[in-house]
Amino acid sequence: MPPDSVIIEPATAEVLDEVLAIEQACFSAPWTRKMLAAELSGNQFAHFLIAKCPDPRSGSLAVAGYFCFWVVFEEVRLMNLAVLAPFRRQGVATRLVCTALRTGLQRGASRAMLEVRASNQEARSLYERLGFRQTATRARYYVNPEEDAVLMEMAPLQVSALCGQPGASVSGNG
């Protein structure tokens, strides 16, 4: 999928059903509607992005993924990133993370942090390609199934060359 066919924009309450469906399709212990809604509108540090891509079946734009991250003072905290299976390995997750990193820089952040399931090699590889490095593990952090979390950090915060040109960055609480 050409990078310019992926549209990154702030999530709104109108797409909550689609985001919830993505959450449920992608995670074994998904966030609830209430949790997603709280991040979308009740957390002053949260930023919520969606990625829209052409749906190969209909040709119309579909919400292919979403990303919730926080910018808290000097830190970008990557919370939840999910992309529907038909849209994976096409740069959607990279575009979402790159937008978050740019937003963090614009807001004065100097580092980024995340936790990821130890078994999620695809996500870990993405974060490593973008410049994150493993700093620690948290034993039995995840449930359903129980699994260790790998803590990853990027310090100093930077936007990888993999992110390409900034284009229209997204900022603001959304």
N, C-alpha and C positions, 0 to 999 in steps of 0.2 A: 504494500500500500504506500503510495507516495506520501512523504511527510506532510505536504500541504493539504492532504485530504483529511487529516486528523485535526479536529477543531477542539481546542481546550478552552473551557469557559467556566465561570463560577457556577456551582450547583445552586439550585433554587428549590423551594418546597414543592414545586410542580413536578420535579423529577424524583422525589423521594421514593415512590413506588418502584421506579426502574433501578434506583440505587439499591434498594432493599433486595430486589430480585437478583442483582449482581452479587451482593453480599452473601445471600443464601446459596447461590450457585457455586461460589468460590471458596467458602470457608466451612470447616467442619464444626466450628463453634462461632456462628455468625453473630454480629451485633444485631440488636433488636431495632425495630422501628423507632422506639423511644430513644435509644442510644444514638442512632443516626440523626434523628431530629434535634437532639440536644447539641450535637456537634455542629449541625447545620446552622442553628439559630441561637443557641444558648451559651456558647463558649466564645468569649471575646478573643481568645488566642487562636481559635480554629479557622482554618481555611479549607474549603471544600471545593474540589474541582471535578468536572466531568470531562470525558473525552467522547466526542461524537465522531462517528465514522460512517461512510457509506455502507449500508447493509447489502451484502452481495445478493440476497434474495429479492429485496424490494427496490434497491437503488436509493431509498430515502435514508436520511441521516438517522442513526440509532445511537443510543447511549451505550458505548462499548466498554467503558470502564470508569472508575472514579478513584479519587485520592483525597484522603483527609490527612492534613498535617497541621501542626501548630507552629507558630512563631512566638516563642516566649523569650523576650529580651534578646540575649545574644545567641539563642539556640533555635534551630529548626528541628522539630521532633516529628519524624515520619510515623504516622499512626496506622492507617489502613490504606492499602493499595490493592485494587482488584480490577482485572480485565477479563471479560468473558472469553471462553476458550476459542471461539471462531476468530477472534481479533488478536490473539496472542502471537508473539514473535513477529510483529509487524511495526514495532516502534511505539506503540501506544503507551506502554508503561514508562518507557524512556522519556517520552514527551511530557508526561504528567510529572515525573520526578524532576526533570529539568526546569519545568515551570515553577515547581516548589522551591528549588534551590535559588532560582533568580529572584523569586519573591522574598526569600529569606535575606539575600544580599541587599535588596532594595530596602528592607526594613532594619538593616544594621546587624544581622546575625553574623556570627563568626565561626559557627560550627553546626554540624548536623548529626543527629543520632537516630538510631532505630533498633528494633528487635525483630528478628525473623526466625521462623522455625528452622532448626538445624537441618532438617531433611529437605528444605525448600531450596535446592541447588540452583534452580532457574532464577529465583529472586536474588539469592546471594551473589550469583554471577553478575546480574545486572548491577547491583550496588557496587561490586568490586570494579567493574568496568567504568563506573561513574566516579570512582575515586574513594569509596568507603573502604575502611579496613576493619577487620575483626579485632575487638578489644577485650572481650570477655564472653562467658556463657552464664546463663542462669539455669540451673538444674530444674527440670520438671516445671518450667514456667507455663507451658501450654497444657490445656486439657483437651480431651476428645479428638485425637488421642494425646495422652501425656507425652510431653516432649520437651527437650531443652530449647532455650532461646539463645541465639547467637546475637550478641550486642555488636553493632557496627557503628563507626564514627567517621566523620570527615572533618578534620581540623587542620588547617583553616578551611572554612567553607569556600568552595570554588565551583564554577560551572565548567564541567568537562567539555572537551572538544567534541565529544559525542553528541552534545546538545545542539551543535550547529549554531546558526544565527538566532539571536533572541526573538525576533519576530514580535508579535504582540504579546507581551507578558501580561499575566493576570495578577492583580493585587487586590487588596481589600478583603474584608471578611466575606466569605462566600462559600 
